[in-house]
Amino acid sequence: MALFRSLGDTTRLAILQRLTCGEARVTDLVATLGLAQSTISAHLSCLRGCGLVDSRAAGRASFYHLARPELIDLLNSAEQLLATTGEVTALSPNYGISASPGEDTPWAARRDAG
């Protein structure tokens, strides 16, 4: 249950979306999402607790990445299901990514590029 609760927050979804592009530091996520460092860190802690995100240390920095690449397929499937039911989905108003029915989802682009 915690897995799906963690996916129910637009900020956490935006973090996952960014991490589909590759590793990121907290400062990178702050710059991308325009949110406070403490907010990003709290959401990363939740995502780590659910096993969706992991990190590696490099000097004083931590680089976060998706712990499970299968997550991209799960999120893509959810976006497609919502699109087929006529739902318009918005990943995050801060991140500015949305998918309308019939559009490719942002998750599909990341999966197809990798």
C-alpha positions as CSV (number, residue, x, y, z in Angstrom):
1,M,0.0,0.0,0.0
2,A,2.8,2.4,0.8
3,L,4.1,2.0,-2.8
4,F,0.9,3.4,-4.3
5,R,0.5,6.1,-1.6
6,S,4.0,7.3,-2.5
7,L,2.9,7.5,-6.2
8,G,-0.1,9.5,-5.3
9,D,1.8,12.7,-4.8
10,T,2.5,15.0,-7.7
11,T,5.8,16.2,-6.3
12,R,7.1,12.6,-5.9
13,L,5.9,11.8,-9.4
14,A,7.8,14.8,-10.7
15,I,10.9,13.7,-8.8
16,L,10.6,10.2,-10.4
17,Q,10.0,11.8,-13.8
18,R,13.3,13.8,-13.5
19,L,15.1,10.6,-12.3
20,T,14.1,8.8,-15.5
21,C,16.5,11.1,-17.2
22,G,19.4,10.0,-15.0
23,E,20.9,10.7,-11.6
24,A,20.3,13.9,-9.8
25,R,21.4,15.6,-6.6
26,V,19.0,17.4,-4.3
27,T,20.2,20.7,-5.6
28,D,19.4,19.6,-9.2
29,L,15.9,18.6,-8.2
30,V,15.4,21.9,-6.3
31,A,16.4,23.8,-9.5
32,T,14.2,21.6,-11.7
33,L,11.1,21.6,-9.6
34,G,11.4,25.0,-7.9
35,L,10.7,23.6,-4.5
36,A,12.5,24.0,-1.2
37,Q,15.4,21.7,-0.4
38,S,13.7,20.5,2.7
39,T,10.6,19.5,0.7
40,I,12.6,17.6,-1.9
41,S,14.6,15.8,0.8
42,A,11.4,14.8,2.6
43,H,9.9,13.4,-0.6
44,L,13.2,11.6,-1.5
45,S,13.1,10.0,2.0
46,C,9.6,8.7,1.3
47,L,10.6,7.3,-2.1
48,R,13.7,5.7,-0.6
49,G,11.6,4.1,2.1
50,C,9.3,2.5,-0.5
51,G,12.3,1.2,-2.4
52,L,11.6,3.3,-5.5
53,V,14.7,5.5,-5.3
54,D,18.3,4.8,-4.1
55,S,21.4,7.0,-3.9
56,R,25.1,6.8,-4.1
57,A,27.6,9.0,-2.4
58,A,30.2,10.9,-4.3
59,G,32.3,13.1,-1.9
60,R,29.9,15.2,0.0
61,A,27.1,14.9,-2.6
62,S,24.5,12.2,-2.9
63,F,23.2,11.2,-6.4
64,Y,19.7,9.8,-6.5
65,H,18.4,7.4,-9.1
66,L,15.5,5.0,-9.7
67,A,16.0,1.8,-7.8
68,R,13.7,-0.1,-10.0
69,P,13.7,0.6,-13.8
70,E,10.4,-1.3,-14.1
71,L,8.8,1.7,-12.4
72,I,8.9,3.5,-15.8
73,D,6.7,0.8,-17.3
74,L,4.3,0.9,-14.4
75,L,3.9,4.7,-14.6
76,N,3.6,4.6,-18.4
77,S,0.8,2.0,-18.0
78,A,-1.0,4.1,-15.5
79,E,-0.8,7.2,-17.8
80,Q,-2.1,5.1,-20.7
81,L,-5.0,3.7,-18.6
82,L,-6.0,7.2,-17.5
83,A,-5.8,8.5,-21.1
84,T,-8.1,5.7,-22.4
85,T,-10.7,6.5,-19.7
86,G,-10.7,10.2,-20.9
87,E,-8.7,11.5,-17.9
88,V,-6.3,14.3,-18.6
89,T,-3.3,13.8,-16.3
90,A,-0.8,16.4,-15.1
91,L,2.4,15.2,-13.6
92,S,3.0,18.4,-11.7
93,P,2.0,22.0,-12.2
94,N,5.5,23.0,-11.1
95,Y,7.2,20.7,-13.6
96,G,4.9,21.5,-16.4
97,I,4.5,18.1,-17.9
98,S,1.0,16.9,-18.8
99,A,-0.4,14.3,-21.0
100,S,-3.7,14.5,-22.8
101,P,-5.7,11.6,-24.2
102,G,-3.9,10.3,-27.3
103,E,-0.5,11.8,-26.4
104,D,2.6,9.9,-25.7
105,T,3.3,10.0,-22.0
106,P,6.6,11.4,-20.6
107,W,7.3,7.9,-19.1
108,A,7.1,6.4,-22.6
109,A,9.7,8.8,-24.0
110,R,12.1,7.9,-21.2
111,R,11.6,4.2,-21.6
112,D,11.9,4.4,-25.4
113,A,15.1,6.5,-25.2
114,G,16.9,4.1,-22.9
